[in-house]
């Protein structure tokens, strides 16, 4: 369960970073 939560959090951070990049471009 912890591993899944960690993966979900990492994916969420990745999405935020991608959104940031897209907004800048």
N, C-alpha and C positions, 0 to 999 in steps of 0.2 A: 504494500500500500504506500509506504513512504517513497519507494522508488518511483511509483507512478506519479505521486504528487510532485516529486522533484522534477520529473520529466515534463509534467504539465506546466510547472512554473517556468522551466527553461524555454519551452515552446512559446509561452506567453511573452517572455522577455524578447525572444527572437522576433515575434510578430510586432512588438512595440518598436524594436530597432528597425525593422523593415519599413514600418509606417513612417518612422522618422526619416529614413533615407528617401522614401518616395516623396515625402512632403518637401524635402530639400531640393529634389531634382525637378 
